[in-house]
Amino acid sequence: MKVSAKEYRDKQNQATGALLMSILALIMIVFHAYQVLINSEPFEWERWIGWGIMFPGMFLVWRLKERELKDLTIE
């Protein structure tokens, strides 16, 4: 499907944003694991559930946007 350069760039930015959010969520999961295991801080379910849902969700959004970009061509 042909799209304008601006539309293509917007979709590319959405994919990049989703990938960065996925990486951030993964970093936060590792950070919280470090705090619980090394610093003996209390385990908080809310944090784990939030980041645990966000990581695969944003990763999935990134993959879908990348697949969508493959089908597009710039006019």
N, C-alpha and C positions, 0 to 999 in steps of 0.2 A: 504494500500500500504506500502511495506517495504522500508525503507530508512536507510542510514547509520546514526550513532550517530551524526556525524558532520552536516549532512544535517538537521537533526531534531533540533539540537541546533541552527543552523542558522535561521530556520523558527521560533523557539521560541524567538530568539533575535529580529527578525523583528516584531513579535507581541508585544513584550515588548516595543520596540521603538515606535511603533505606539500608544500604550496606553499612554506612557509618553508624547508624543507630543500632544495627545488629552487633557491630564490633564493640560499641559502647556497652551494650547489655552484657556481652560476654566478659568484658573487663570488669564490670560491676559484680558479676557472679563470682569471678575469681577473687576480687577484693573482699567480698562478703565472706567467702569461704576462708580466706586468710584471717579475717577478723574473728570468725567463730573458732577456728582451729588453733591459731597461734596466740591470739590475744584473749582467748576465753571469754569473748563477749557473748551475751545471750543470743540464742537462735531466734530470729524473727521471721515467722512464716510469711508475713506480708511482703517483705523484701524479696524473698525467694520466689514467691508466686508471681510477683510483678515482673521481675527480671527474667524469670523462667518462661513466662508467656511472651515477653517482648522479644527475646532473642530469636526463637524459631519463627515468630510472626514477621519480624522485619526481614529475616533471611529469606523467607518465602516471598515476601513482597519484592525483594531485590531480584530473586530468580525470575519471577513473573515479568518484571519490567525489562530485564535483560532479554528474555525470550521475545517479548513484544518488540524490542528494538531491532532484533534480527529480521523481523518481518517488514520493517519500514525502510523506505528509501527516501532520500531527500530530493525534492523537486529541483 
